[in-house]
Amino acid sequence: MQSLIDRIVLGSRHLLVVFFVGLAVALALYAVRFIAKLWSYAYKTFEGATDTQMLLNLLYLVDSVLVASLVAMVIISSHDSLVSPLSETVEPSRAAWVRKLNPGNLKLKLALAIVAISSIHLLQLFLEVGDHSDRDLVWAMAIHGMFVVGALALGILDRLEAAGKSKPYPTISEPEKK
């Protein structure tokens, strides 16, 4: 009976594939939207948009790239670590970078990507400062500050965890060395 339960629990990880495929479809739709934004950017470039408007539009494109990269990183690394290692189905040299993403490293990369996306949104608000209330700007800065603090905390915790792993803990049979 326990063996059957173990197989069901372990096999349930394959249900995650539905979510990863859904994210891949959403990413493809987001790519279509990106192409539309790029086309609009090119059109406005030759139409005579102001430098500020061109910068804002370019920031929207950069923001789209960061979001897409974030989603791709989640799909690939999560599938590799939770469902099936990519090295079994993909040429090992092409999937080697995925192996370097441990959960702590992935969390830090995700947090930094969120900070970068938030920074772009904040810059967009500052470039159109007259269109936003002081309250909106303060809230945007506070939320961005929380993202930065969260990313710093994750970085510090990751560093402490790595430092803790480098020092072997004494076992019961082995006294602590001083």
SULGITA-V563148 format. One record per backbone hydrogen bond with DSSP energy under -0.5 kcal/mol. NH is the residue of the N-H (numbers start at 1). CO is the residue of the C=O. Records with the same first field share a line. If there is no record, write none. Layout:
NH: CO / CO
This chain:
5: 1
6: 2
7: 3
8: 4
9: 5
10: 6
11: 7
12: 8
13: 10
14: 11
15: 12
16: 13
17: 14
18: 15
19: 15
20: 16
21: 17
22: 18
23: 19
24: 20
25: 21
26: 22
27: 23
28: 24
29: 25
30: 26
31: 27
32: 28
33: 29
34: 30
35: 31
36: 32
37: 33
38: 34
39: 35
40: 36
41: 37
42: 38
43: 39
44: 40
45: 41
46: 42
47: 43
48: 44
49: 44
54: 50
55: 51
56: 52
57: 53
58: 54
59: 55
60: 56
61: 57
62: 58
63: 59
64: 60
65: 61
66: 62
67: 63
68: 64
69: 65
70: 66
71: 67
72: 68
73: 69
74: 70
75: 71
76: 72
77: 73
78: 74
79: 75
80: 76
81: 77
82: 78
83: 78 / 79
84: 79
88: 85
89: 86
90: 86
94: 91
95: 91
96: 92
98: 95
99: 95
100: 96 / 97
101: 98
102: 100
106: 102
107: 103
108: 104
109: 105
110: 106
111: 107
112: 108
113: 109
114: 110
115: 111
116: 112
117: 113
118: 114
119: 115
120: 116
121: 117
122: 118
123: 119
124: 120
125: 121
126: 122
127: 123
128: 124 / 125
129: 126
131: 128
132: 129
137: 133
138: 134
139: 135
140: 136
141: 137
142: 138
143: 139
144: 140
145: 141
146: 142
147: 143
148: 144
149: 145
150: 146
151: 147
152: 148
153: 149
154: 150
155: 151
156: 152
157: 153
158: 154
159: 155
160: 156
161: 157
162: 158
163: 159
164: 160
165: 161
166: 162
167: 163
168: 166
174: 171
175: 173
